[in-house]
């Protein structure tokens, strides 16, 4: 049975899904810790970083790396479908490590392999082969893998969960002649003493230093400001996870607070991380989507645009479902209707009847006013709304106006279906048939809310 447009296959009750399998997330049970975030997960592609175990009612448990994000999440109750591909998953690599036991600080290395369990695995083609010098002592496990913070000779800094290091040959390890001086290491040169991490339970109120922040943690982008800061474990005791990380509330000595998902701590002072000596763009980038907001922020939005005005599209927000196709819309002119202004984002949402005949619904765009009111030669925006059945369609295209008529009991929103039945909106990226008149996909409603449905029934509005 085909599911979605990416050739996915619905799973039967398999005992397990093997490590490395590509899947699409279909549903998250309310017993799962990620249930409240399900709207941001449903429909996403992911890779199983370990075997997924089959539980009750077709739900699985295990760790998934979510594509298009930097998140690696352990689900206790998740429904997925396998994604078929013409080729098998990434080839297995069994590179031997040149180090055993421990790797002293100051050792030159060459990155030889990155585990499929590491968050940098997707970037392995760009990272494997890089050289550098360790700035702290590292421990090698029985499989030859090590974990920790590494800086490479090109000025990049990484925190690896599972990486194998080799010894660089003479040519590779020679100091580069064309580059500027060796970039700063990830930790201060004034502190060569290896960090001693806390490994047991940390009691509430214990004073500690932030020693390491995982790339999976939302504070990872702030690590240069937070690592080395002193504070206390707040609200509850912290218990160490299997990978040596802790999660919980933390209160800094300066009075600020935070909640760590994956962080390590030390009872001894920890050196501040130093940013690599390289030029970086000052463009504001959203930490979750990775989109560059420079174009949006620099665009000018005309105030006081009303329904019926002729406008030109100046910019499409990265939060809009049409953002990936923005080049097809920026510069186009048309007439607006059902317009709502977002003062906070300085943009508009609504329908725009473009001169090419299409009528997309935009969640957030910036507009330039061309003229006030619709010209007499054009039909008015008030038309009789008619509908047509959608149950015989295999797919409802992006931008189609629909009304929700029912929700299947298998849909996670079924218990609150009265909130959605009767609501009208636009199809975000396309709805795919699930049989029995049901569809799966995201709908952006007229009130600017949205939902990703697993099994929803809709009627197309014209």
C-alpha positions in Angstrom: 0.0 0.0 0.0 1.5 3.2 -1.1 1.7 6.1 1.5 2.7 9.7 0.8 4.4 10.7 -2.4 7.8 9.4 -1.5 7.1 5.7 -2.0 6.7 4.6 1.5 5.3 1.2 2.6 3.0 0.8 5.6 4.5 -1.6 8.1 2.9 -4.7 9.3 3.5 -6.0 12.8 7.3 -6.6 12.4 9.2 -7.5 15.5 11.7 -4.8 14.8 12.9 -2.4 12.2 16.7 -2.7 11.7 19.2 0.1 12.3 19.8 2.4 9.3 16.3 2.0 7.9 14.8 5.1 6.4 11.2 5.7 7.7 8.4 8.3 7.7 6.8 9.3 11.0 3.1 8.6 10.9 1.9 8.9 14.4 3.0 9.5 18.0 1.0 8.0 20.9 -0.1 10.3 23.8 2.1 8.1 26.1 5.2 9.3 24.3 7.2 12.2 25.8 7.2 13.9 22.3 3.4 13.7 22.0 3.0 17.4 22.6 5.4 18.1 19.7 3.8 15.7 17.3 2.7 18.4 14.9 6.4 19.1 14.2 7.2 15.4 13.7 4.4 13.9 11.7 5.2 13.4 8.1 9.0 13.9 8.7 11.5 11.4 7.2 13.9 9.9 9.6 16.7 7.3 10.0 16.7 4.5 12.6 19.9 4.9 14.6 19.4 1.6 16.3 16.8 -1.3 16.0 13.2 -0.1 16.5 11.3 -2.6 18.7 7.6 -3.3 18.0 5.3 -2.6 20.9 1.5 -2.6 21.2 -0.9 -1.6 18.4 1.8 -1.2 15.8 3.8 1.4 17.7 7.6 1.2 17.9 10.3 2.4 20.3 13.8 3.5 19.5 16.0 6.3 18.4 15.4 8.3 15.2 17.5 11.0 13.5 15.0 13.5 12.0 15.9 14.7 8.5 16.0 18.4 8.0 16.7 19.0 11.7 19.6 18.5 14.1 17.5 16.4 16.4 18.0 12.8 17.4 15.1 11.6 19.5 14.2 8.5 21.4 10.5 7.6 21.0 8.7 5.1 23.2 5.5 5.0 21.0 5.8 6.0 17.4 4.2 4.7 14.2 6.4 4.7 11.1 6.4 3.5 7.5 9.5 2.3 5.7 10.7 4.4 2.8 11.7 2.3 -0.2 14.7 3.4 -2.2 16.5 1.9 -5.2 19.7 1.6 -3.2 20.4 0.3 0.2 21.2 2.6 3.1 24.7 4.0 3.5 27.4 1.4 3.1 28.8 -0.2 6.2 32.2 1.1 7.2 34.6 -0.8 9.5 37.6 1.4 9.5 40.2 0.4 12.2 41.1 3.0 14.7 44.9 3.7 15.1 44.4 4.5 18.8 43.4 2.3 21.8 42.9 3.1 25.4 43.2 6.8 25.6 44.4 9.6 23.3 46.5 12.3 25.1 45.9 16.0 24.7 48.0 17.4 22.0 47.9 14.3 19.7 47.6 14.9 16.0 44.8 13.0 14.4 42.9 12.3 11.2 39.2 11.7 11.2 38.7 8.2 9.7 35.1 7.2 10.4 31.9 8.7 11.8 29.3 6.3 13.3 25.7 6.1 12.0 24.7 7.0 15.6 26.6 10.3 15.4 24.7 13.5 14.6 27.5 14.4 12.1 27.0 11.1 10.1 25.1 12.9 7.4 28.0 15.3 6.9 30.6 12.5 6.9 31.7 13.1 3.3 32.8 16.6 4.2 34.4 15.7 7.6 36.2 12.3 7.1 39.8 13.0 6.3 40.1 16.2 8.2 43.1 16.6 10.5 43.7 18.4 13.8 45.2 18.2 17.2 43.3 17.0 20.4 42.9 19.7 23.0 41.9 17.3 25.8 42.4 13.6 26.6 40.0 11.2 24.9 39.0 7.7 25.7 38.7 5.0 23.0 36.0 2.3 23.5 36.2 -1.4 22.5 35.0 -0.7 19.0 37.7 1.9 18.4 35.3 4.9 18.7 35.8 8.0 20.9 33.6 10.9 21.8 34.3 14.5 22.7 35.1 18.0 21.4 37.5 18.2 18.4 38.9 21.2 16.4 40.2 20.6 12.9 43.0 22.4 11.1 40.5 24.3 9.0 39.1 26.1 12.0 35.9 24.0 12.5 34.8 22.7 15.9 32.8 19.5 16.4 31.4 17.5 19.3 31.3 13.9 18.3 29.3 11.2 19.9 31.0 8.3 18.1 34.0 8.9 15.8 37.2 7.0 14.9 40.5 8.7 14.7 43.6 7.7 12.7 47.1 8.9 12.7 47.8 11.4 9.9 50.7 10.6 7.5 53.6 13.1 7.3 52.2 14.9 4.3 48.8 15.5 5.8 50.0 16.5 9.2 52.5 19.0 7.9 51.6 22.6 8.8 49.7 24.3 6.0 51.6 27.0 4.2 48.8 28.9 2.4 46.5 29.3 5.4 46.8 31.8 8.1 48.1 30.8 11.5 46.6 27.8 13.2 43.1 28.7 14.4 42.2 28.7 18.0 41.4 25.4 19.7 37.9 24.7 21.0 39.1 25.3 24.6 41.3 28.0 26.0 45.0 27.4 25.6 45.5 28.5 29.2 43.8 25.4 30.5 45.4 22.2 29.2 44.0 20.2 32.1 41.4 17.6 30.9 37.9 18.2 32.0 36.7 15.8 34.7 33.0 15.1 34.2 30.6 14.3 36.9 29.2 10.8 36.4 26.8 10.2 39.3 23.5 11.7 40.4 23.8 15.5 40.9 21.7 16.6 43.8 19.4 19.6 43.7 21.3 22.7 44.8 24.8 21.3 43.9 27.1 24.0 42.5 28.7 22.8 39.2 30.2 24.2 36.0 28.7 23.6 32.6 31.3 21.4 30.9 29.8 20.3 27.6 26.6 20.8 25.6 25.5 18.2 23.1 24.5 19.1 19.5 21.1 17.6 20.3 20.5 20.3 23.0 18.7 23.5 22.1 21.5 25.5 23.9 24.2 24.0 21.6 24.3 27.2 19.5 25.0 29.1 22.8 27.8 26.8 23.9 30.5 29.5 23.5 28.7 31.6 26.1 27.5 28.8 28.4 30.4 26.3 28.7 32.4 27.3 31.8 29.5 29.2 33.5 28.9 28.2 37.1 25.5 27.6 38.6 23.4 25.1 40.6 21.1 22.2 39.7 17.6 23.5 40.2 14.2 22.1 41.1 15.1 18.4 40.9 18.1 16.0 41.1 19.8 15.2 37.8 20.4 11.5 36.9 23.0 10.6 34.4 21.9 9.0 31.1 23.6 6.1 29.4 25.7 8.4 27.2 27.0 10.4 30.2 24.7 13.4 29.7 22.2 15.0 32.1 18.9 16.8 31.6 17.1 19.1 33.9 16.7 22.6 35.2 19.7 24.8 35.9 20.2 28.2 37.5 23.3 30.2 36.9 25.1 32.3 39.5 24.0 35.4 37.5 20.4 34.6 38.1 19.5 33.3 34.6 18.0 29.9 34.2 17.7 27.2 31.6 16.6 23.6 30.9 19.2 21.3 29.5 18.3 18.3 27.4 21.8 17.0 27.0 24.7 18.6 29.0 27.7 17.5 31.0 29.0 19.1 34.2 32.1 19.4 36.3 32.8 20.3 39.9 36.0 22.0 38.8 36.3 25.2 36.8 36.0 24.6 33.0 37.7 26.8 30.4 35.5 28.8 28.1 35.2 27.6 24.5 36.8 29.9 21.9 35.0 30.5 18.7 37.0 29.4 15.6 38.9 32.2 13.9 36.9 32.4 10.8 34.5 34.9 9.2 30.9 34.1 9.8 27.7 35.7 8.3 25.8 38.0 10.6 22.6 36.9 8.9 19.9 36.0 11.4 19.3 32.2 11.1 16.5 30.4 12.8 18.0 27.7 15.1 15.3 25.1 14.1 14.8 25.6 10.4 18.2 26.8 9.5 16.6 29.4 7.1 18.3 32.8 6.5 15.9 35.6 7.4 18.0 38.4 5.8 15.9 38.8 2.7 12.7 38.8 4.7 14.0 41.3 7.3 15.3 43.7 4.6 12.1 43.7 2.6 9.7 46.7 3.0 6.0 46.0 3.6 3.4 48.6 2.7 0.9 49.4 5.5 -2.8 49.8 5.2 -3.4 47.3 2.3 -7.0 46.3 2.1 -9.0 43.5 0.5 -9.4 44.2 -3.2 -6.1 46.2 -3.5 -3.7 45.4 -6.3 -0.3 44.4 -4.9 3.1 43.1 -5.8 4.7 40.3 -3.7 7.9 41.6 -2.2 9.0 38.7 0.0 7.9 35.3 1.3 8.6 34.4 4.9 10.6 31.2 5.6 7.6 30.2 7.7 5.3 30.2 4.7 4.7 26.8 2.9 5.5 28.6 -0.4 8.9 29.7 0.7 10.8 27.0 -1.2 9.0 28.3 -4.4 9.4 31.9 -3.5 11.3 32.8 -6.7 8.1 31.8 -8.6 6.0 34.4 -6.6 8.2 37.4 -5.7 7.6 40.1 -8.2 4.2 38.8 -9.2 1.1 41.1 -9.0 -2.5 40.3 -8.1 -5.5 41.2 -6.0 -5.8 40.4 -2.3 -8.7 39.0 -0.3 -9.3 37.6 3.1 -6.3 39.7 4.2 -5.0 39.7 7.7 -2.0 41.6 9.0 0.7 40.3 11.3 2.0 43.3 13.1 4.7 41.4 15.0 6.2 40.0 11.8 5.3 43.0 9.6 3.6 40.9 7.0 0.2 39.8 5.6 -1.6 36.5 5.3 -4.4 35.8 2.9 -5.4 34.9 -0.7 -3.8 36.7 -3.7 -5.4 36.2 -7.1 -2.4 36.5 -9.3 -2.4 37.8 -12.9 -1.3 34.3 -14.1 -4.7 32.9 -13.0 -3.5 31.1 -9.8 -4.8 32.0 -6.4 -2.4 30.8 -3.7 -3.0 31.3 0.0 0.0 32.8 1.8 0.6 32.4 5.5 3.1 35.3 5.7 4.2 37.6 2.8 5.3 41.2 2.4 3.4 43.3 -0.1 3.8 46.5 -2.1 0.6 48.3 -2.9 0.1 49.0 -6.6 -3.4 50.5 -6.6 -6.4 50.8 -4.3 -9.4 48.6 -5.0 -10.1 46.1 -7.8 -10.5 47.6 -11.3 -14.0 47.4 -12.7 -12.9 45.2 -15.6 -12.0 42.4 -13.3 -14.6 40.1 -11.6 -15.3 40.8 -7.9 -13.8 38.7 -5.2 -17.2 37.8 -3.9 -18.2 34.6 -5.6 -20.6 31.8 -4.8 -18.7 29.1 -3.0 -19.3 25.6 -4.3 -17.8 22.4 -3.3 -16.9 19.1 -4.9 -16.2 15.7 -3.4 -12.5 14.8 -2.9 -12.9 11.1 -2.0 -12.0 9.9 -5.5 -8.7 11.8 -5.8 -5.4 10.1 -5.0 -3.9 13.5 -4.1 -5.1 17.0 -3.4 -2.6 19.5 -4.7 -0.8 22.2 -2.7 -2.8 25.5 -2.3 -6.3 23.8 -2.8 -9.0 25.4 -0.6 -10.7 22.7 1.5 -13.1 22.3 4.5 -12.6 19.6 7.1 -15.6 17.3 7.2 -14.5 14.5 9.5 -11.5 12.8 11.2 -10.8 9.1 11.4 -10.4 7.5 14.9 -6.8 6.6 14.0 -5.9 10.3 13.7 -4.2 11.8 16.7 -6.6 14.8 16.6 -9.7 12.6 16.7 -10.4 13.3 20.4 -10.7 17.0 19.6 -12.2 16.7 16.1 -14.9 19.2 17.0 -12.2 21.8 17.0 -11.4 21.0 13.3 -14.6 19.9 11.6 -16.0 22.8 9.6 -12.7 24.7 9.5 -11.6 25.9 6.1 -8.0 26.4 4.9 -5.4 25.7 2.3 -3.5 22.5 1.6 0.2 23.1 2.5 2.3 20.6 0.6 -0.4 18.2 -0.8 -2.8 15.7 0.8 -2.3 12.0 0.0 -5.1 9.5 -0.1 -5.2 6.9 2.7 -8.3 5.2 1.4 -12.0 5.3 2.6 -12.1 9.0 1.7 -9.3 9.9 4.2 -6.1 12.0 3.5 -2.9 12.7 5.2 -0.9 16.0 5.2 -0.8 19.5 6.5 -3.6 22.1 6.2 -3.0 25.8 7.0 -6.4 27.2 8.2 -7.9 30.6 7.6 -7.2 31.6 11.2 -3.5 31.0 10.6 -3.4 27.8 12.7 -2.3 24.6 11.1 -2.3 20.9 11.7 -0.7 17.8 10.2 -3.4 15.1 9.9 -2.9 11.3 9.5 -6.5 10.6 8.4 -8.7 13.5 7.7 -11.8 13.8 5.4 -12.1 17.1 3.4 -14.2 18.7 0.7 -12.7 20.9 -1.9 -14.0 24.4 -2.1 -14.2 26.3 -5.4 
